[in-house]
Amino acid sequence: MRPILMKGHERPLTFIKYNREGDLLFSCAKDHNPTVWFADNGERLGTYHGHNGAVWSCDISRNSTRLITGSADQTAKLWDVQTGAPFFTFNFDSPARSVDFAVGDKLAVITTDPFMGLPSAMHVKTIARDPDEQIGESVLILKGHQGRINRAVWGPLNKTIISAGEDSVIRIWDSETGKILEVSDKEEGHQKPITSLSKSADGSHFLTGSLDKSAKLWDMRTLTLVKTYVTGRPVNAVTMSPLLDHVVLGGGQVASSVTTTDHRAGKFEAKFYDKILQEEIGGVKGHFGPINALAFNPDGKSFSSGGEDGYVRLHHFDQEYFHIKI
C-alpha cells in the first residue's frame, strides 16, 4: 500500500474530513489555512484564506457547497467551497474548537474553549440557505463541561448533541431544551481527557479516543459502553470503516513529553482493530510524529491520516485488505 504524501501545511495537522461523496478531502492545521484536496490522487485543489489562528476542525455540508471551520482566532467561518471565499464569520469571546453541521445543514454546533475566566460552551447556530440572510446569534448555548470540549457532534435526527473533552466525561444533551440526558459512567468510561470522537456511518454508535491509551465504542442513544480497544500509547484520533468492522486508532506522544527511558517513543502508526473482537489486526506506519487526525473515505476503500509532521498521508487499500481473516 503506497501512500500518497500531501504536503500543503507548514504546521501540524489538527483535523481531516471527507465530503459525503468521498471525492474531496479537507484538512485543517495550525497554519491558519484549511486546504482541500482531490481524494483519489491527493492533488491540491486550493486553500481557504481568512483565519488568523490555528484551525482546529471543519465540516462540509451534505451537498459539498459549504465549509465551516473553527479556529483559535475566536471565530468560526462559513466558506463557499467552490470559490474559497468566506461569506460569514461567527465571532466568539474565546477560541472555537469543534464544528459540526446537523443533518440537513440548517444548524451547526460550535464549541468554544475556556478562556480568560470564561467556561467552555457549545453554541447552536442556524445556517441560512441564502448566505445574505445568515445571522450570528446562537439558538442555544450549552454549558456544563469542566475544561475544554474537544468534540461535539449531532446525534440521531438532530435530537441530541454528544460532547466530550478534557473532563473525560461524555454527555448527551437534548438539542432543544439544553438538558443533559445521559452522562458516561465514571468507572467504565475514560480515565483521562477524551481527544476525539467519531460517529459510525449509520449513526447508531460512536467511538471515542483518549489519553488513557484506549478507545471506546458507545451506543449513540443509550450511551452504553459496547467495546474497549486498548493500545500502548495516548490516542489522538479515531475513525471507523464504513465498509468492514474495522476501527483505526492514531496517536503517540509528542517527543517533548517522552522520557529518555520510554522505548515506545516514535511508534507513530495508525493501528487497525477488529471492531467486534477488539483485537489488533495491523498497522500503517509512516508519520514522523504523532497522528492527530484520521478519516475514512465514505466508500471504505481508502483512508487518510494527518500528523504532527505537517503531512497528510492518503492510503488506498490493496485488495488483500478486504480479505483479512483473524
C-alpha positions as CSV (number, residue, x, y, z in Angstrom):
1,M,0.0,0.0,0.0
2,R,1.9,3.1,-1.2
3,P,0.7,6.2,0.5
4,I,0.3,9.5,-1.3
5,L,2.0,12.2,0.6
6,M,0.2,15.5,0.7
7,K,2.4,18.4,1.8
8,G,0.3,21.6,1.9
9,H,0.6,22.6,5.6
10,E,3.5,24.3,7.3
11,R,2.4,23.2,10.8
12,P,0.9,20.2,12.5
13,L,-2.4,18.8,11.2
14,T,-5.4,19.1,13.5
15,F,-8.3,17.6,11.6
16,I,-9.2,15.9,8.3
17,K,-12.7,15.3,6.8
18,Y,-14.0,13.8,3.6
19,N,-17.1,15.2,1.9
20,R,-20.1,12.9,1.6
21,E,-19.2,11.6,-1.9
22,G,-15.7,11.0,-0.8
23,D,-14.1,12.8,-3.8
24,L,-12.8,15.7,-1.7
25,L,-10.7,15.8,1.4
26,F,-10.5,18.8,3.6
27,S,-7.5,19.3,6.0
28,C,-7.1,21.7,8.9
29,A,-3.8,22.6,10.6
30,K,-2.2,25.0,12.9
31,D,-1.1,27.2,10.0
32,H,-4.3,29.1,9.6
33,N,-5.2,27.8,6.1
34,P,-7.7,25.0,5.7
35,T,-6.9,23.1,2.4
36,V,-9.0,21.0,0.0
37,W,-7.6,18.1,-2.0
38,F,-8.8,15.6,-4.6
39,A,-9.3,12.4,-2.6
40,D,-8.3,10.0,-5.3
41,N,-4.8,11.3,-6.3
42,G,-4.0,13.8,-3.5
43,E,-3.8,16.8,-5.8
44,R,-4.2,20.1,-4.0
45,L,-7.3,22.0,-5.2
46,G,-7.0,25.1,-3.1
47,T,-6.8,26.8,0.3
48,Y,-9.2,28.9,2.3
49,H,-7.5,32.2,3.4
50,G,-9.1,34.2,6.2
51,H,-8.3,32.8,9.6
52,N,-5.6,34.3,11.8
53,G,-5.0,31.4,14.1
54,A,-4.7,27.6,14.2
55,V,-7.8,25.9,12.6
56,W,-9.0,23.1,14.9
57,S,-11.8,21.5,12.9
58,C,-14.1,21.7,9.9
59,D,-17.2,20.2,8.5
60,I,-18.7,20.1,5.0
61,S,-22.4,20.4,4.1
62,R,-24.1,17.4,2.5
63,N,-24.1,18.9,-1.0
64,S,-20.4,19.9,-0.6
65,T,-21.1,23.6,-1.2
66,R,-20.4,25.0,2.3
67,L,-17.5,24.5,4.6
68,I,-17.4,25.5,8.3
69,T,-14.2,25.9,10.2
70,G,-13.4,26.6,13.9
71,S,-10.3,28.5,14.8
72,A,-8.1,29.7,17.7
73,D,-8.6,33.3,16.4
74,Q,-12.0,33.2,18.2
75,T,-14.1,32.8,15.1
76,A,-15.9,30.1,13.1
77,K,-16.2,30.8,9.4
78,L,-18.6,29.7,6.7
79,W,-17.0,29.3,3.3
80,D,-18.1,28.8,-0.3
81,V,-16.3,25.5,-1.1
82,Q,-16.0,26.2,-4.8
83,T,-14.7,29.8,-4.8
84,G,-12.9,29.6,-1.4
85,A,-14.5,32.9,-0.3
86,P,-15.6,33.2,3.4
87,F,-19.1,34.6,3.4
88,F,-19.9,34.7,7.1
89,T,-17.9,34.8,10.4
90,F,-19.2,33.8,13.8
91,N,-17.4,35.8,16.5
92,F,-16.8,34.4,20.0
93,D,-15.0,35.6,23.1
94,S,-12.8,32.5,23.1
95,P,-11.2,30.1,20.6
96,A,-13.6,28.0,18.6
97,R,-12.7,24.3,18.7
98,S,-15.2,21.8,17.2
99,V,-17.7,22.4,14.4
100,D,-20.4,20.1,13.2
101,F,-23.3,20.5,10.7
102,A,-26.6,19.0,11.7
103,V,-28.4,16.6,9.3
104,G,-30.0,18.8,6.7
105,D,-27.3,21.5,7.2
106,K,-29.8,24.0,8.8
107,L,-28.0,24.0,12.1
108,A,-24.4,23.8,13.3
109,V,-22.9,23.3,16.8
110,I,-19.7,25.1,17.5
111,T,-17.7,24.6,20.8
112,T,-15.6,27.3,22.4
113,D,-12.7,26.8,24.7
114,P,-12.4,28.0,28.3
115,F,-10.6,31.4,28.1
116,M,-9.8,34.3,30.4
117,G,-12.2,33.0,33.1
118,L,-15.0,32.1,30.6
119,P,-16.1,28.4,30.8
120,S,-16.2,26.2,27.7
121,A,-19.5,26.2,25.9
122,M,-21.4,24.8,22.9
123,H,-23.2,27.2,20.6
124,V,-26.0,26.1,18.3
125,K,-26.3,28.3,15.3
126,T,-28.9,28.4,12.4
127,I,-27.4,28.1,9.0
128,A,-29.3,30.1,6.4
129,R,-29.9,28.7,2.9
130,D,-29.1,32.1,1.4
131,P,-25.7,33.5,2.5
132,D,-27.0,37.0,2.6
133,E,-29.6,36.1,5.3
134,Q,-27.0,34.5,7.6
135,I,-27.1,35.8,11.2
136,G,-24.7,35.3,14.1
137,E,-26.9,34.8,17.1
138,S,-27.0,31.4,18.9
139,V,-30.3,29.5,19.2
140,L,-28.9,27.7,22.2
141,I,-25.8,27.8,24.4
142,L,-24.9,24.7,26.4
143,K,-22.5,24.8,29.4
144,G,-21.5,22.1,31.9
145,H,-18.2,20.7,30.9
146,Q,-15.1,21.2,33.0
147,G,-12.2,22.2,30.8
148,R,-12.1,22.1,27.1
149,I,-14.7,20.4,24.9
150,N,-12.7,18.7,22.2
151,R,-15.6,17.4,20.1
152,A,-19.3,17.9,19.9
153,V,-21.5,16.2,17.2
154,W,-25.1,15.8,16.5
155,G,-27.0,12.6,17.5
156,P,-29.7,10.8,15.5
157,L,-32.3,13.1,13.8
158,N,-30.6,16.2,15.4
159,K,-32.5,15.5,18.6
160,T,-29.3,15.3,20.7
161,I,-25.8,16.6,20.8
162,I,-23.0,14.4,22.1
163,S,-19.9,16.1,23.6
164,A,-16.6,15.0,25.1
165,G,-13.4,16.6,26.2
166,E,-10.9,17.2,28.9
167,D,-13.0,16.2,31.9
168,S,-13.1,12.7,30.3
169,V,-17.0,12.6,30.6
170,I,-19.2,12.0,27.6
171,R,-22.5,13.9,27.8
172,I,-25.7,13.6,25.6
173,W,-27.8,16.8,25.5
174,D,-31.3,17.5,24.4
175,S,-30.7,19.8,21.5
176,E,-34.0,21.7,22.0
177,T,-34.1,22.2,25.8
178,G,-30.4,22.0,26.5
179,K,-30.9,19.4,29.3
180,I,-28.3,16.7,29.9
181,L,-29.9,13.3,29.1
182,E,-27.1,10.9,29.6
183,V,-23.6,11.0,31.3
184,S,-21.0,8.4,30.8
185,D,-20.2,6.1,33.7
186,K,-17.1,7.2,35.7
187,E,-16.0,3.7,36.3
188,E,-16.3,2.2,32.8
189,G,-15.7,5.4,30.9
190,H,-12.4,7.1,30.1
191,Q,-10.0,8.0,32.9
192,K,-8.1,10.8,31.1
193,P,-9.1,13.6,28.6
194,I,-11.0,12.5,25.5
195,T,-9.3,13.7,22.4
196,S,-11.5,12.6,19.6
197,L,-15.0,11.3,18.8
198,S,-16.1,9.7,15.6
199,K,-19.6,8.6,14.5
200,S,-20.4,5.4,12.6
201,A,-21.6,5.7,9.1
202,D,-25.2,4.7,10.1
203,G,-25.2,6.9,13.2
204,S,-26.0,4.1,15.6
205,H,-22.8,4.2,17.6
206,F,-19.7,6.3,18.0
207,L,-16.0,5.9,19.0
208,T,-14.0,8.0,21.4
209,G,-10.2,8.1,21.8
210,S,-8.5,9.2,25.0
211,L,-5.1,10.0,26.5
212,D,-5.7,7.0,28.8
213,K,-4.4,4.9,25.9
214,S,-7.7,3.4,24.9
215,A,-10.6,3.9,22.6
216,K,-14.2,3.0,23.4
217,L,-17.3,2.2,21.4
218,W,-20.6,3.6,22.6
219,D,-24.3,3.2,21.7
220,M,-25.4,6.6,20.5
221,R,-28.9,6.6,22.0
222,T,-28.3,5.0,25.4
223,L,-24.6,5.8,25.9
224,T,-24.0,2.1,26.8
225,L,-20.3,1.1,26.5
226,V,-20.1,-1.6,23.8
227,K,-16.3,-2.3,23.3
228,T,-12.9,-1.1,24.5
229,Y,-9.7,-1.1,22.4
230,V,-6.5,-1.0,24.4
231,T,-3.3,0.4,22.9
232,G,0.1,1.2,24.2
233,R,0.0,5.0,23.7
234,P,-2.2,8.0,24.0
235,V,-4.9,8.1,21.3
236,N,-5.3,11.4,19.5
237,A,-7.6,10.3,16.6
238,V,-10.1,7.6,15.9
239,T,-12.2,6.5,12.9
240,M,-14.3,3.5,11.8
241,S,-14.5,1.8,8.4
242,P,-17.9,2.3,6.8
243,L,-17.4,-1.0,4.9
244,L,-15.8,-3.5,7.3
245,D,-15.8,-4.0,11.0
246,H,-12.5,-2.1,11.5
247,V,-11.6,0.6,13.9
248,V,-8.5,2.7,13.4
249,L,-6.6,4.5,16.2
250,G,-3.8,7.0,15.8
251,G,-1.7,8.8,18.4
252,G,1.7,8.7,20.0
253,Q,3.3,11.0,22.5
254,V,5.0,14.2,21.3
255,A,8.8,13.9,21.6
256,S,8.9,16.7,24.2
257,S,6.7,14.7,26.7
258,V,8.6,11.4,26.4
259,T,11.1,10.5,29.0
260,T,14.5,9.3,27.7
261,T,13.8,5.8,29.0
262,D,10.5,5.5,27.2
263,H,11.1,2.9,24.5
264,R,7.7,3.4,22.9
265,A,8.5,6.9,21.6
266,G,8.4,7.1,17.9
267,K,5.7,4.5,17.3
268,F,3.6,6.7,15.2
269,E,1.4,4.3,13.3
270,A,-2.3,4.0,12.6
271,K,-3.4,0.8,14.3
272,F,-6.3,-1.3,12.9
273,Y,-8.5,-3.2,15.3
274,D,-11.3,-5.7,14.7
275,K,-14.4,-3.8,15.9
276,I,-16.1,-6.9,17.3
277,L,-13.2,-9.0,18.7
278,Q,-11.3,-5.9,19.9
279,E,-8.0,-7.4,18.6
280,E,-5.3,-5.6,16.7
281,I,-5.1,-6.7,13.1
282,G,-2.5,-4.5,11.7
283,G,-0.8,-1.1,11.5
284,V,0.2,1.5,8.9
285,K,3.5,3.3,9.6
286,G,4.9,6.4,8.1
287,H,4.4,9.6,10.1
288,F,7.4,11.3,11.7
289,G,5.3,12.4,14.7
290,P,2.1,11.7,16.5
291,I,-1.1,11.2,14.4
292,N,-3.6,13.9,15.1
293,A,-6.3,13.2,12.6
294,L,-7.8,10.2,10.9
295,A,-10.6,9.8,8.4
296,F,-12.1,7.0,6.3
297,N,-13.3,7.7,2.8
298,P,-17.1,7.1,2.8
299,D,-16.6,4.2,0.3
300,G,-14.3,2.4,2.8
301,K,-11.7,1.8,0.1
302,S,-9.1,4.4,1.4
303,F,-8.2,6.3,4.5
304,S,-6.1,9.3,5.4
305,S,-4.1,10.4,8.4
306,G,-2.7,13.8,9.4
307,G,0.3,14.2,11.6
308,E,2.3,16.5,13.8
309,D,4.8,16.4,10.9
310,G,2.6,18.5,8.7
311,Y,1.8,15.8,6.2
312,V,-1.5,14.2,5.2
313,R,-1.0,10.6,4.1
314,L,-3.6,9.1,1.8
315,H,-3.8,5.3,1.6
316,H,-5.7,3.4,-1.0
317,F,-6.1,-0.2,0.3
318,D,-4.7,-3.1,-1.5
319,Q,-7.1,-5.9,-2.5
320,E,-5.7,-8.1,0.3
321,Y,-7.1,-5.7,2.9
322,F,-10.7,-6.6,2.1
323,H,-10.0,-10.3,2.8
324,I,-8.2,-10.0,6.1
325,K,-9.0,-13.0,8.3
326,I,-8.4,-13.1,12.0
